[in-house]
Amino acid sequence: MYDPIYEEVHYGLQIKIYHDPDPQNPRDWDCFGTMICCHRRYNLGDNHGFHDAREFLTDLVGCCDETELPNDRLQEMAQTKAVILPVFLYDHSGLAMNTTGFHCPWDSGQVGFIYVRLKDVRKAFNVTRVSKQTRKRAGDVLRCEIAAYHDYISGNTYGYTVEHEGEVIDSCWGFGGDIEGYCLREAREVVSGRKM
């Protein structure tokens, strides 16, 4: 096993936090949205057969000829079919991903979209009409999925062990984000429940 990146003693038990050496791809989970990414060097997001973002948008909108509409009009039409957010990639000494973009024009750019069709939004939120508020809620879920994928591709995934006298008595893996978030908090809760 690798060296821990953080250790502490809590109620007499040793908590050790590690980088997760084999994290699960969050796109393998039961996702709300579909992530369509096109990159010449990386296979990102969900599997699809589109060659570029314009081909995807044309398919989503249902246009027969992708050259007939300007990009801004095509994206505007896509919003009538789905809640759709741009996906940006930063590629410099590692990867980062978000839906808002990065400040470096040389090492970053839009790599695709994450979207959910309106019929699936209605079903998920049990509504007959997708209001502005429902769109926002759906967009928040999509942003969370991108955040989870960012943690996965950037190596921000962790696990913990709880040890007593050198023996591992509990462990859990696959926590994304910073270690102070869910990983360390859950490890402390597990230890608090055991109190040796």
GROMACS elastic network, one bead per residue, 0.5 to 0.9 nm:
[ bonds ]
;  ai    aj funct       b0    kb
    1     4     6  0.87044   500
    1    18     6  0.89495   500
    2     5     6  0.89550   500
    2    18     6  0.71825   500
    2    19     6  0.80747   500
    2    21     6  0.85450   500
    3     6     6  0.89476   500
    3    17     6  0.89451   500
    3    18     6  0.70200   500
    3    19     6  0.88761   500
    4     7     6  0.68286   500
    4    16     6  0.58111   500
    4    17     6  0.54067   500
    4    19     6  0.75801   500
    4   160     6  0.87966   500
    5    16     6  0.75573   500
    5    17     6  0.57826   500
    5    18     6  0.54922   500
    5    19     6  0.72341   500
    6    15     6  0.81498   500
    6    16     6  0.58074   500
    6    17     6  0.51112   500
    6    18     6  0.71968   500
    6   179     6  0.85988   500
    7    14     6  0.70737   500
    7    15     6  0.55722   500
    7    17     6  0.63682   500
    8    13     6  0.83192   500
    8    14     6  0.59006   500
    8    15     6  0.53463   500
    8    16     6  0.67871   500
    9    12     6  0.58475   500
    9    13     6  0.53906   500
    9    15     6  0.60426   500
    9    16     6  0.88613   500
   10    13     6  0.53462   500
   10    14     6  0.64508   500
   10    15     6  0.70245   500
   10   188     6  0.68817   500
   10   191     6  0.68588   500
   10   192     6  0.78612   500
   10   195     6  0.88154   500
   11    14     6  0.85070   500
   11   188     6  0.89286   500
   11   191     6  0.69393   500
   11   192     6  0.69485   500
   11   194     6  0.87553   500
   11   195     6  0.59185   500
   11   196     6  0.71252   500
   12   164     6  0.78816   500
   12   191     6  0.87806   500
   12   195     6  0.76553   500
   12   196     6  0.68798   500
   13   162     6  0.66015   500
   13   163     6  0.58737   500
   13   164     6  0.54422   500
   13   165     6  0.80615   500
   13   191     6  0.69451   500
   13   195     6  0.81562   500
   13   196     6  0.76291   500
   14   161     6  0.80166   500
   14   162     6  0.56059   500
   14   164     6  0.64097   500
   14   165     6  0.82580   500
   14   166     6  0.83276   500
   14   191     6  0.89123   500
   15   160     6  0.68535   500
   15   161     6  0.58460   500
   15   163     6  0.64952   500
   15   184     6  0.82666   500
   15   187     6  0.68897   500
   15   188     6  0.77622   500
   15   191     6  0.83345   500
   16   159     6  0.84052   500
   16   160     6  0.54776   500
   16   161     6  0.53156   500
   16   162     6  0.65651   500
   16   163     6  0.80338   500
   16   184     6  0.87966   500
   16   187     6  0.87751   500
   17   158     6  0.68266   500
   17   159     6  0.57901   500
   17   161     6  0.66907   500
   17   179     6  0.75741   500
   17   183     6  0.78040   500
   17   184     6  0.73279   500
   17   187     6  0.88584   500
   18    21     6  0.84146   500
   18   157     6  0.86577   500
   18   158     6  0.55573   500
   18   159     6  0.53766   500
   18   160     6  0.60638   500
   18   161     6  0.82462   500
   18   173     6  0.88571   500
   19    22     6  0.89426   500
   19   155     6  0.77083   500
   19   156     6  0.75123   500
   19   157     6  0.59650   500
   19   159     6  0.63302   500
   19   160     6  0.87357   500
   19   173     6  0.89692   500
   20    23     6  0.57219   500
   20   155     6  0.80808   500
   20   156     6  0.83589   500
   20   157     6  0.54214   500
   20   159     6  0.55343   500
   20   160     6  0.88184   500
   20   173     6  0.64818   500
   20   174     6  0.65203   500
   20   175     6  0.81421   500
   21   155     6  0.88327   500
   21   157     6  0.83596   500
   21   158     6  0.82475   500
   22   157     6  0.89820   500
   22   174     6  0.84832   500
   23    26     6  0.87297   500
   23   152     6  0.70230   500
   23   155     6  0.85931   500
   23   157     6  0.66692   500
   23   158     6  0.81768   500
   23   173     6  0.78002   500
   23   174     6  0.57293   500
   23   175     6  0.86635   500
   24    27     6  0.85780   500
   24    28     6  0.75322   500
   24    29     6  0.87052   500
   24   152     6  0.78106   500
   24   174     6  0.69622   500
   25    28     6  0.56190   500
   25    29     6  0.76119   500
   25   149     6  0.74059   500
   25   152     6  0.65555   500
   25   153     6  0.85584   500
   26    29     6  0.53247   500
   26    30     6  0.85001   500
   26    31     6  0.80323   500
   26   145     6  0.78255   500
   26   148     6  0.66139   500
   26   149     6  0.60251   500
   26   152     6  0.72875   500
   27    30     6  0.76365   500
   27    31     6  0.66484   500
   27    34     6  0.86018   500
   27    35     6  0.83463   500
   27    45     6  0.66826   500
   27    46     6  0.64777   500
   27   145     6  0.83313   500
   27   149     6  0.73133   500
   28    31     6  0.77177   500
   28    46     6  0.85614   500
   31    34     6  0.72829   500
   31   142     6  0.89697   500
   31   145     6  0.75880   500
   32   115     6  0.86412   500
   32   116     6  0.69040   500
   32   120     6  0.84324   500
   32   121     6  0.87498   500
   32   124     6  0.84966   500
   32   138     6  0.86789   500
   32   141     6  0.74329   500
   32   142     6  0.72317   500
   32   145     6  0.81484   500
   33    84     6  0.89745   500
   33   114     6  0.61876   500
   33   115     6  0.52234   500
   33   117     6  0.83192   500
   33   138     6  0.89572   500
   33   141     6  0.81714   500
   33   142     6  0.61055   500
   33   145     6  0.77659   500
   34    45     6  0.78982   500
   34    46     6  0.65221   500
   34   113     6  0.82148   500
   34   114     6  0.54412   500
   34   115     6  0.54435   500
   34   116     6  0.63704   500
   34   142     6  0.87801   500
   35    44     6  0.83061   500
   35    45     6  0.50076   500
   35    46     6  0.53421   500
   35    47     6  0.84265   500
   35    87     6  0.83143   500
   35   112     6  0.74807   500
   35   113     6  0.58574   500
   35   115     6  0.65975   500
   35   146     6  0.85980   500
   36    44     6  0.79658   500
   36    45     6  0.59675   500
   36    46     6  0.60887   500
   36    47     6  0.76342   500
   36    48     6  0.69074   500
   36    50     6  0.81420   500
   36    52     6  0.89709   500
   36    53     6  0.76496   500
   36    56     6  0.77819   500
   36    87     6  0.86452   500
   36   111     6  0.83732   500
   36   112     6  0.54976   500
   36   113     6  0.53400   500
   36   114     6  0.61166   500
   36   115     6  0.82118   500
   37    43     6  0.78206   500
   37    44     6  0.57816   500
   37    45     6  0.57656   500
   37    46     6  0.75405   500
   37    47     6  0.87966   500
   37    48     6  0.85621   500
   37    50     6  0.87998   500
   37    52     6  0.79392   500
   37    53     6  0.74578   500
   37    87     6  0.77867   500
   37   110     6  0.89210   500
   37   111     6  0.54268   500
   37   113     6  0.64828   500
   37   114     6  0.83579   500
   38    42     6  0.81250   500
   38    43     6  0.76479   500
   38    44     6  0.73757   500
   38    45     6  0.87857   500
   38    50     6  0.78021   500
   38    51     6  0.68383   500
   38    52     6  0.56970   500
   38    53     6  0.69182   500
   38   111     6  0.58165   500
   38   112     6  0.61371   500
   39    42     6  0.55453   500
   39    43     6  0.68511   500
   39    44     6  0.74802   500
   39    52     6  0.85247   500
   39   111     6  0.64621   500
   39   112     6  0.86078   500
   40    43     6  0.81612   500
   43    46     6  0.85780   500
   43    47     6  0.84450   500
   44    47     6  0.82343   500
   44   111     6  0.89383   500
   44   153     6  0.89894   500
   45    48     6  0.89359   500
   45   112     6  0.89720   500
   45   114     6  0.87160   500
   45   149     6  0.81766   500
   48    51     6  0.88490   500
   49    56     6  0.87649   500
   50    53     6  0.73277   500
   50    54     6  0.87084   500
   50    55     6  0.60475   500
   50    56     6  0.58314   500
   51    54     6  0.84155   500
   51    55     6  0.65863   500
   51    56     6  0.79634   500
   52    55     6  0.54914   500
   52    56     6  0.66370   500
   52    57     6  0.89994   500
   52   112     6  0.80759   500
   53    56     6  0.50594   500
   53    57     6  0.62204   500
   53    58     6  0.85793   500
   53   111     6  0.80036   500
   53   112     6  0.58495   500
   53   113     6  0.75800   500
   54    57     6  0.50785   500
   54    58     6  0.60495   500
   54    59     6  0.85373   500
   54    66     6  0.73151   500
   54    71     6  0.75752   500
   54    74     6  0.82315   500
   54    75     6  0.89529   500
   55    58     6  0.51288   500
   55    59     6  0.62324   500
   55    60     6  0.86815   500
   55    66     6  0.68380   500
   56    59     6  0.51394   500
   56    60     6  0.61877   500
   56    61     6  0.86540   500
   57    61     6  0.60506   500
   57    62     6  0.83122   500
   57    63     6  0.87344   500
   57    66     6  0.86124   500
   57    74     6  0.67361   500
   57    75     6  0.69056   500
   57    77     6  0.87582   500
   57    78     6  0.64406   500
   58    61     6  0.52361   500
   58    62     6  0.58824   500
   58    63     6  0.53033   500
   58    64     6  0.76346   500
   58    65     6  0.77316   500
   58    66     6  0.56252   500
   58    74     6  0.71015   500
   58    78     6  0.82628   500
   59    62     6  0.50046   500
   59    63     6  0.64834   500
   59    64     6  0.82047   500
   59    66     6  0.85467   500
   60    63     6  0.80707   500
   60    77     6  0.89996   500
   60    78     6  0.64181   500
   60    81     6  0.71930   500
   60    82     6  0.83225   500
   60   117     6  0.89107   500
   61    74     6  0.74697   500
   61    75     6  0.87017   500
   61    77     6  0.63250   500
   61    78     6  0.53871   500
   61    79     6  0.88353   500
   61    80     6  0.83349   500
   61    81     6  0.67454   500
   63    66     6  0.63386   500
   63    68     6  0.83614   500
   63    69     6  0.87914   500
   64    68     6  0.86881   500
   65    68     6  0.57764   500
   65    69     6  0.83077   500
   66    69     6  0.66435   500
   66    70     6  0.89601   500
   66    74     6  0.88456   500
   67    70     6  0.75645   500
   69    72     6  0.82936   500
   69    73     6  0.63259   500
   69    74     6  0.60326   500
   70    73     6  0.54913   500
   70    74     6  0.62349   500
   70    75     6  0.88338   500
   71    74     6  0.50514   500
   71    75     6  0.62156   500
   71    76     6  0.85614   500
   72    75     6  0.52294   500
   72    76     6  0.61492   500
   72    77     6  0.86842   500
   73    77     6  0.61750   500
   73    78     6  0.85955   500
   74    77     6  0.51608   500
   74    78     6  0.62284   500
   74    79     6  0.89019   500
   75    79     6  0.64924   500
   75    84     6  0.88663   500
   76    79     6  0.53706   500
   76    80     6  0.71891   500
   77    80     6  0.53869   500
   77    81     6  0.71305   500
   78    81     6  0.52793   500
   78    82     6  0.62618   500
   78    83     6  0.82139   500
   78    84     6  0.74766   500
   79    82     6  0.52435   500
   79    83     6  0.59463   500
   79    84     6  0.63279   500
   80    83     6  0.79747   500
   80   118     6  0.81412   500
   81    84     6  0.88068   500
   81   116     6  0.87744   500
   81   117     6  0.60454   500
   81   118     6  0.59939   500
   81   119     6  0.86110   500
   82   115     6  0.63545   500
   82   116     6  0.54633   500
   82   119     6  0.82018   500
   82   120     6  0.88320   500
   82   121     6  0.83308   500
   83   114     6  0.84161   500
   83   115     6  0.54866   500
   83   116     6  0.54542   500
   83   117     6  0.63681   500
   83   118     6  0.66553   500
   83   121     6  0.81487   500
   83   135     6  0.64585   500
   83   136     6  0.88008   500
   83   138     6  0.70693   500
   83   139     6  0.66855   500
   83   142     6  0.88760   500
   84   113     6  0.66250   500
   84   114     6  0.57794   500
   84   116     6  0.65965   500
   84   117     6  0.83149   500
   84   139     6  0.76213   500
   84   142     6  0.85539   500
   85    99     6  0.64798   500
   85   100     6  0.88863   500
   85   112     6  0.86953   500
   85   113     6  0.55488   500
   85   114     6  0.54121   500
   85   115     6  0.62660   500
   85   139     6  0.74096   500
   85   142     6  0.78123   500
   85   143     6  0.82757   500
   86    98     6  0.84049   500
   86    99     6  0.54621   500
   86   100     6  0.75063   500
   86   101     6  0.85592   500
   86   110     6  0.67789   500
   86   111     6  0.79089   500
   86   112     6  0.60165   500
   86   114     6  0.64757   500
   86   115     6  0.87072   500
   87    97     6  0.70124   500
   87    98     6  0.58857   500
   87   100     6  0.75312   500
   87   101     6  0.76931   500
   87   109     6  0.85376   500
   87   110     6  0.56965   500
   87   111     6  0.57846   500
   87   112     6  0.50788   500
   87   114     6  0.65764   500
   87   146     6  0.79643   500
   88    96     6  0.82950   500
   88    97     6  0.55649   500
   88    98     6  0.54227   500
   88    99     6  0.58309   500
   88   100     6  0.70150   500
   88   101     6  0.53438   500
   88   102     6  0.74364   500
   88   108     6  0.69880   500
   88   109     6  0.54150   500
   88   111     6  0.53508   500
   88   112     6  0.70304   500
   88   113     6  0.83868   500
   89    95     6  0.69602   500
   89    96     6  0.57640   500
   89    98     6  0.68586   500
   89    99     6  0.88884   500
   89   101     6  0.76146   500
   89   102     6  0.79282   500
   89   107     6  0.82877   500
   89   108     6  0.54610   500
   89   109     6  0.57703   500
   89   110     6  0.62747   500
   89   111     6  0.60423   500
   89   112     6  0.89092   500
   90    94     6  0.80254   500
   90    95     6  0.56371   500
   90    96     6  0.50061   500
   90    97     6  0.62488   500
   90    98     6  0.86741   500
   90   101     6  0.83813   500
   90   102     6  0.68525   500
   90   104     6  0.79781   500
   90   107     6  0.57274   500
   90   109     6  0.68861   500
   91    94     6  0.58612   500
   91    96     6  0.66907   500
   91    97     6  0.88979   500
   91   107     6  0.54588   500
   91   108     6  0.61616   500
   92    95     6  0.65105   500
   92    96     6  0.85992   500
   92   107     6  0.61699   500
   92   108     6  0.83959   500
   94   153     6  0.82885   500
   94   154     6  0.62776   500
   94   155     6  0.87476   500
   95   150     6  0.78423   500
   95   153     6  0.62690   500
   95   154     6  0.52906   500
   95   155     6  0.88299   500
   96   150     6  0.56923   500
   96   151     6  0.80878   500
   96   153     6  0.70794   500
   96   154     6  0.58838   500
   97   101     6  0.81856   500
   97   102     6  0.88227   500
   97   146     6  0.70029   500
   97   147     6  0.74694   500
   97   149     6  0.76374   500
   97   150     6  0.50741   500
   97   151     6  0.86415   500
   97   153     6  0.82449   500
   97   154     6  0.84445   500
   98   101     6  0.63267   500
   98   102     6  0.81652   500
   98   143     6  0.76610   500
   98   146     6  0.61741   500
   98   147     6  0.67665   500
   98   150     6  0.71094   500
   99   110     6  0.87932   500
   99   113     6  0.85121   500
   99   114     6  0.87245   500
   99   143     6  0.67846   500
   99   146     6  0.73683   500
   99   147     6  0.89431   500
  101   104     6  0.88596   500
  101   108     6  0.77778   500
  101   109     6  0.70307   500
  101   110     6  0.73719   500
  102   105     6  0.75418   500
  102   107     6  0.88432   500
  102   108     6  0.64013   500
  102   109     6  0.75066   500
  103   108     6  0.79662   500
  104   107     6  0.58978   500
  104   108     6  0.59528   500
  104   109     6  0.84660   500
  105   108     6  0.56278   500
  105   109     6  0.69073   500
  106   109     6  0.80952   500
  108   111     6  0.87173   500
  110   113     6  0.82538   500
  114   142     6  0.68251   500
  114   143     6  0.86632   500
  114   145     6  0.89292   500
  114   146     6  0.81047   500
  115   139     6  0.85323   500
  115   142     6  0.72947   500
  116   119     6  0.84073   500
  116   120     6  0.65585   500
  116   121     6  0.67812   500
  116   138     6  0.80443   500
  116   139     6  0.89322   500
  116   142     6  0.82197   500
  117   120     6  0.53885   500
  117   121     6  0.64610   500
  117   122     6  0.89187   500
  118   122     6  0.61847   500
  118   123     6  0.85973   500
  118   129     6  0.89005   500
  118   130     6  0.70534   500
  118   135     6  0.89131   500
  119   122     6  0.51786   500
  119   123     6  0.63334   500
  119   124     6  0.87044   500
  119   130     6  0.88681   500
  120   123     6  0.50309   500
  120   124     6  0.59983   500
  120   125     6  0.84967   500
  121   124     6  0.51204   500
  121   125     6  0.60083   500
  121   126     6  0.79934   500
  121   127     6  0.80512   500
  121   130     6  0.72515   500
  121   134     6  0.79768   500
  121   135     6  0.80960   500
  121   138     6  0.68428   500
  122   125     6  0.54358   500
  122   126     6  0.54640   500
  122   128     6  0.59022   500
  122   129     6  0.67181   500
  122   130     6  0.63828   500
  122   134     6  0.86377   500
  123   127     6  0.67501   500
  123   128     6  0.82577   500
  124   127     6  0.80663   500
  125   130     6  0.89448   500
  125   134     6  0.75852   500
  125   137     6  0.89661   500
  125   138     6  0.85097   500
  127   130     6  0.68673   500
  127   131     6  0.89248   500
  127   134     6  0.85524   500
  129   134     6  0.85971   500
  130   133     6  0.79227   500
  130   134     6  0.56124   500
  130   135     6  0.63387   500
  131   134     6  0.50529   500
  131   135     6  0.61433   500
  131   136     6  0.85889   500
  132   135     6  0.50473   500
  132   136     6  0.62625   500
  132   137     6  0.87638   500
  133   136     6  0.50503   500
  133   137     6  0.63086   500
  133   138     6  0.86722   500
  134   137     6  0.50231   500
  134   138     6  0.61214   500
  134   139     6  0.84549   500
  135   138     6  0.50833   500
  135   139     6  0.60080   500
  135   140     6  0.85579   500
  136   140     6  0.61342   500
  136   141     6  0.87561   500
  137   140     6  0.50557   500
  137   141     6  0.64947   500
  137   142     6  0.88247   500
  138   141     6  0.51919   500
  138   142     6  0.64009   500
  138   143     6  0.87640   500
  139   142     6  0.50019   500
  139   143     6  0.61514   500
  139   144     6  0.86291   500
  140   143     6  0.50507   500
  140   144     6  0.62575   500
  140   145     6  0.87230   500
  141   144     6  0.50875   500
  141   145     6  0.63622   500
  141   146     6  0.88272   500
  142   145     6  0.50528   500
  142   146     6  0.63902   500
  142   147     6  0.86914   500
  143   146     6  0.50730   500
  143   147     6  0.61792   500
  143   148     6  0.86875   500
  144   148     6  0.62023   500
  144   149     6  0.85871   500
  145   148     6  0.51241   500
  145   149     6  0.62226   500
  145   150     6  0.85517   500
  146   150     6  0.59707   500
  146   151     6  0.86082   500
  147   151     6  0.63063   500
  147   152     6  0.86896   500
  147   176     6  0.88262   500
  147   177     6  0.84445   500
  148   151     6  0.51852   500
  148   152     6  0.63761   500
  148   153     6  0.89295   500
  148   176     6  0.65594   500
  148   177     6  0.78536   500
  149   153     6  0.62157   500
  149   154     6  0.84199   500
  149   176     6  0.89890   500
  150   153     6  0.53426   500
  150   154     6  0.58821   500
  150   155     6  0.83177   500
  150   156     6  0.79755   500
  150   176     6  0.89747   500
  150   177     6  0.89778   500
  151   154     6  0.53122   500
  151   155     6  0.59316   500
  151   157     6  0.61870   500
  151   176     6  0.55636   500
  151   177     6  0.59700   500
  152   155     6  0.54886   500
  152   156     6  0.61898   500
  152   157     6  0.62770   500
  152   176     6  0.71869   500
  153   156     6  0.77917   500
  154   157     6  0.83763   500
  155   158     6  0.84953   500
  155   176     6  0.86507   500
  156   175     6  0.82098   500
  156   176     6  0.57012   500
  156   177     6  0.55707   500
  156   178     6  0.68657   500
  156   179     6  0.86832   500
  157   173     6  0.81445   500
  157   174     6  0.58988   500
  157   175     6  0.52984   500
  157   177     6  0.65352   500
  157   178     6  0.80679   500
  157   179     6  0.85123   500
  158   172     6  0.88506   500
  158   173     6  0.60908   500
  158   174     6  0.57379   500
  158   175     6  0.50154   500
  158   176     6  0.63849   500
  158   177     6  0.81706   500
  158   178     6  0.83408   500
  158   179     6  0.70237   500
  158   183     6  0.69192   500
  159   171     6  0.72791   500
  159   172     6  0.55303   500
  159   174     6  0.59143   500
  159   175     6  0.61515   500
  159   179     6  0.87677   500
  159   183     6  0.65803   500
  159   184     6  0.87684   500
  160   170     6  0.82554   500
  160   171     6  0.53925   500
  160   172     6  0.56029   500
  160   173     6  0.64042   500
  160   183     6  0.68756   500
  160   184     6  0.75005   500
  160   186     6  0.89635   500
  160   187     6  0.66564   500
  161   168     6  0.63494   500
  161   169     6  0.75704   500
  161   170     6  0.57401   500
  161   172     6  0.68130   500
  161   173     6  0.87944   500
  161   187     6  0.76669   500
  162   167     6  0.82896   500
  162   168     6  0.57152   500
  162   169     6  0.57650   500
  162   170     6  0.50625   500
  162   171     6  0.60649   500
  162   187     6  0.71917   500
  162   190     6  0.83866   500
  162   191     6  0.73826   500
  163   166     6  0.56382   500
  163   167     6  0.51384   500
  163   169     6  0.55198   500
  163   170     6  0.71346   500
  163   171     6  0.88659   500
  164   167     6  0.53040   500
  164   168     6  0.65942   500
  164   169     6  0.67717   500
  164   196     6  0.89090   500
  165   168     6  0.85512   500
  168   171     6  0.73784   500
  170   187     6  0.87966   500
  170   190     6  0.82033   500
  170   191     6  0.89681   500
  171   187     6  0.80852   500
  172   175     6  0.83166   500
  172   183     6  0.84120   500
  172   187     6  0.82715   500
  173   183     6  0.82640   500
  174   183     6  0.85971   500
  175   178     6  0.85275   500
  175   179     6  0.80235   500
  175   181     6  0.87081   500
  175   182     6  0.66494   500
  175   183     6  0.56792   500
  176   179     6  0.79993   500
  176   181     6  0.84460   500
  176   182     6  0.78363   500
  176   183     6  0.79440   500
  177   180     6  0.84615   500
  177   181     6  0.67639   500
  177   182     6  0.79436   500
  177   183     6  0.86529   500
  178   181     6  0.55505   500
  178   182     6  0.79096   500
  178   183     6  0.79727   500
  179   182     6  0.67845   500
  179   183     6  0.54052   500
  179   184     6  0.56927   500
  179   185     6  0.83378   500
  180   183     6  0.66215   500
  180   184     6  0.53959   500
  180   185     6  0.66480   500
  181   184     6  0.65269   500
  181   185     6  0.63805   500
  181   186     6  0.86959   500
  182   185     6  0.52074   500
  182   186     6  0.58285   500
  182   187     6  0.84533   500
  183   186     6  0.53910   500
  183   187     6  0.62625   500
  183   188     6  0.87462   500
  184   187     6  0.50345   500
  184   188     6  0.61569   500
  184   189     6  0.85913   500
  185   188     6  0.52213   500
  185   189     6  0.62548   500
  185   190     6  0.87302   500
  186   190     6  0.61362   500
  186   191     6  0.85974   500
  187   190     6  0.51214   500
  187   191     6  0.62720   500
  187   192     6  0.85995   500
  188   191     6  0.50614   500
  188   192     6  0.60086   500
  188   193     6  0.85665   500
  189   193     6  0.61899   500
  189   194     6  0.87399   500
  190   193     6  0.51886   500
  190   194     6  0.65001   500
  190   195     6  0.88994   500
  191   194     6  0.50675   500
  191   195     6  0.60492   500
  191   196     6  0.84102   500
  192   195     6  0.53411   500
  192   196     6  0.89009   500
